[in-house]
Amino acid sequence: MHKLIDPDVLPTVEEIEQYRSCGYYISKPIFKPIDLEVAIAACEAYYSSLSGREIHLPNNRTYNLTWCPEDGLNCLRKNDYSTLVVPELRALLTNAAIGAIAALLCGEDVRLWHDQLLYKPPSDASDPKSVGWHTDHGYWRTCTSDNLLTAWIPFTDMDTSLGTISFIEGSLNWPMNNHLDFFSSDLDGLEKKFNTGGADVKKVPAILKCGQVTFHHCRTIHGSGPNTTEQPRRSIALHLQPASNRYQAAYQDDHLISHPNDDLTRLSNGKPNYSDPIYCPVIGEIKQAEKALKNKT
């Protein structure tokens, strides 16, 4: 690893502390517009290459995609594990700043957990397509750590008209909200189900210039409204885990919960390996990040 880190794109000590209380951080520009133009072209080529739901992944594994072209083009698309099959998206993941910022925010080395390539089409006014309020932690209960985080990289400028991500400030410190639903477009209905612990609800939409990245804690409630423009909203979510994270058996209604990583990283002894070097590589080292932070101007 040990790629050169630009200290000027790293968060300050004060911003790191703010992340831990507010639950999100908005970076300075990390990527150049050309990097994201290349990513957009690569995404279109990837979408066009899909002939079905099953994709082939390393170590002779396969995965069934949530979206493939047979589902229709004018719908929300969520394609997991795209950094394993699209080199131009892998390049975004391995940018030194992404791993360094994530390491500073969570306080230890970070590994990839998994990624999600996202596409939100322009919405029909009669059928708005939103991403429901949810916490990532609600979907990751097989993790021993509750300190995972997500880097969200939009491929263009981003505002509320495009359906940018919005955070509920401070919600990482509320009681658990694992019952919320990514796949629901009923944002108002989901808000009524917030377990706030008596706290006020403050929504913060991320208004970004091309190249900026948001980072949010896995217990931060977040979601996004419909895309009301004529252009699709394109982005990728890089879900990241502290290097100390491990698999744990988790149950709901007496049924064992599973995550796709369980099968993709399963060892010969049957146990998932969340430190698998192929699926969950280290992308940020805390010592290297802290050293770079000391050189920040």
N, C-alpha and C positions, 0 to 999 in steps of 0.2 A: 504494500500500500504506500504509505509515506509520500503521497502526492503533495505538491506545493499548495498550501492553503493561503489565500489572500486574507490577511487579518482584518482588512477594512470591511469585509462583508459579514464578519462575525458579530453576534449580539454582544452588547456591553454586559458587565456584571449586573447592572441595574435591570436591563432587559431580561436577563435570565431569571432574576428574582420575580419580575413582573409575570413572566410566563408561568411560574409556579403558583402564582395566586390567581391570575386571570384565566389560564388554561390555553392560551394561544400566543403565537409570536409571528409577526409579519416581517420578512427579511428585507434587506436592501436588494437591489437587482443582482441576481446571481448569473443568469443566463443572458446571452446576446440574442437579439431577435432572430438571427440566422440559425442559431441552435434550435429554436422552436419551430421555425419554418421547415427545417429538415425533419423535425419530429412529426409535424403535421403530414408531410408528404409520405413519411414512412408508415404512419397510421393508416392513411388511405390505401397504401399498397397492401398492408396487412389485412385490412377489412376485405379487400378485393380477393385476397388469396384464400380466404376461408371457404371451404367447400362443404363444411358440416360443423357440427358442434364439438367433435372430438379433436383435440390438438395433441401433438406428441411433444413431450418434455424430456429433459435429461434423465439418464439412468433408466431408460426404457419405460418411463412412466407416461401415462396419458391423463388428460383432464377434459371434462365436458364443460364448455363455455356457457355462461349465463345467456350471452347474446351471440347469434350468428345470423348471416344475411337472410335466412329463411324466416326469421322473426319479423322482417320488415325493416326498412331503413329509417323511417320516421318515428323512432322510439328511443327511449333511454337505453344506452349501451354500457355494459360493464364487463370488461374483458380482463380476467385475472391472469397473472403470470406472463404479462406481455414483455417484461424486460428480459425474460429468458429466451424469447424468440425473435425480438426486434432489436438489432444492435443499436439503432439510433435512440431507442428508449433506454437501453442499458447505459448509454453514455450519459443520460441525465442522472441516473441513479448513482453512477460512479464519480460524478463531479465532486471534487474534494470538499467543497463548501457544504454540501448536503450532509455528509457524514459528520463533519466537524461541528456544525450547528446542532445537529441531533444529539451528538455526544455531550455537548455543553449543556443542553437543555435537560437531558435525563441524568447526567452526572456519571456516566460510565460508557464503556465501549458500546457501539450499537451494531446490530446485524439487521439485514433485511428480514422482515416477517413475510410479507408478500406485497404485490402491487395490484392496482386496478386501473386499467385504461378506461377513461370515462368520456362519454359523448352525450351531450344533451341537445336535442334538435330544437329548432324554433317551435314554440308551443301554439297549438290551436286554442283560441280563447275559450272554446267550449270544453276543452279537455287539457287543462294545464298540467305540464309534466314537472313535478317538483321532486326533490329528494327529501324524504321525511326527516324530522328531528330524530336524532338517535345518538347513542354513544358507541364508539367502536368496541369498548370494553364489553358491551352486551353480546358481541359476536365472538369474543376471544376468551371465553371462560376456561378454556383448556390451558391457559397461560398461568404460570405461577406468579408472574409480575403483573402489577397493575400500573406500570409506569411506561407502557408502550406509547408511541406517538406516531403521527402521520405528517409527512411533508406533501403538501398539495401544490402541484405545479400546473398552473393554467398556461396555455400555449399562446395567449393573446392578452391584451389589456383586459381587465375584468371589472365589471360593476354590477349593480343590481339588475340592470336591463338584460344582462346575459344570464342571470341566475347564479351570481357568485355565491361562494360559500359564506355562511353566516355562523357566528359563534354565540353561545349563551355565556356571557362573561361570568367567570367564577364558578361555573356549574361543576367543574371537576371536584370541588370541595363540598358539593351537596350530597345527600343520601343517594344510594344507587338508583340509576334510571335505565336499567338494562331492558326494560319492557318496551321502550320506544322502537320505532320501525323505519328503517332506511327506505323501504319500498312503498311506503304510504305517501300520497300527495296531499293528505289532509293535514297541513301544517297547523292550522288553528285547533283542530281536534286533538292533535298530539300535544300541543302546548298545554291544553287543559289537564293532561296526564302527568305533567312535570312534577317530580317529587323535589320541591325546592328547599325543604327544611325551613320554610319561612322567609327565605331570601327573595329579593326583588328579581324580576326577569329583565335582563338587559341584553338586547340583541345587537350584535356588532357585525355588519356586513364587511367583507374584505374588499376594499377598493384598491386595485393593483395595476401597476404598469407592467408591461410585458417583461418577463425576466424575474419578477419578484415571486417569492414562494411563501406560503403560510405553513406553519407548524402548529399542530394542536395535540393536546394530551388525550389519551384514549378514554378518559372519563368526561371530557368536555362535550356537552351537547352541541350538535351542529347539524346543519341541513342547508337546503338552498331552494329558492323559489324558481318559477318557470323562466325560461329563456324567451323574452318578448321581442327579440331582434329577428332579423332575417337570416342570421348566420348561426351555425351550430356552435355550442360551447364545447371546447375541447380541452382536456386536462388529463393528468395522471396523478393518482394518489400512491405515494410510496409509504407503505406501512412498515414501521421500524420497531425493533425490539431491543431492550437492553441485553447485552451479551449474557447476563446472568439468568435470563428467562429460560424456563424449562417446561416440558409437558406435565400436566397433571390431569388425572381423570376428573371429569365434571359431569354432573347429572342434572337433568330437568325432568320433573314428574317421573322419577325413577328410571329414566332412559339416559344412557350414556351419550353425552354431547360429543360431536366430532367437528373437526375443522379440516379442510382439504389438505393442509400441510401434514396432517397425521399420516395419510397414505403416501404422500409424496416423499416424506422423509423417514418412513418406517425402516427400522433396522431389522436385521435377521432375527433378533430376539422378540420382535413384535412391537417394540416401543418406538414412538415417534422421536425424532432427533431434531429439536428446534435449533441446533447449532450445526446442521448439515452445511458443509462448505459450498455446495452447489446452489441449494435453494435458499439458504439463509447465511450468505457470506457477510463477514465483517465489512462495514463500509465507513466506519468512523471510529477513531481511537481517542480516548479522552486525554491521554498524556500529550499527544500530538496537538490536539485542539487547544488545550490549555497553554501549551507553549506558544502557539500562534497568537492566542488572545493577548498574551503579554506584549506582543509586538504591535498591537492595535494602536493606530494614531488617534 
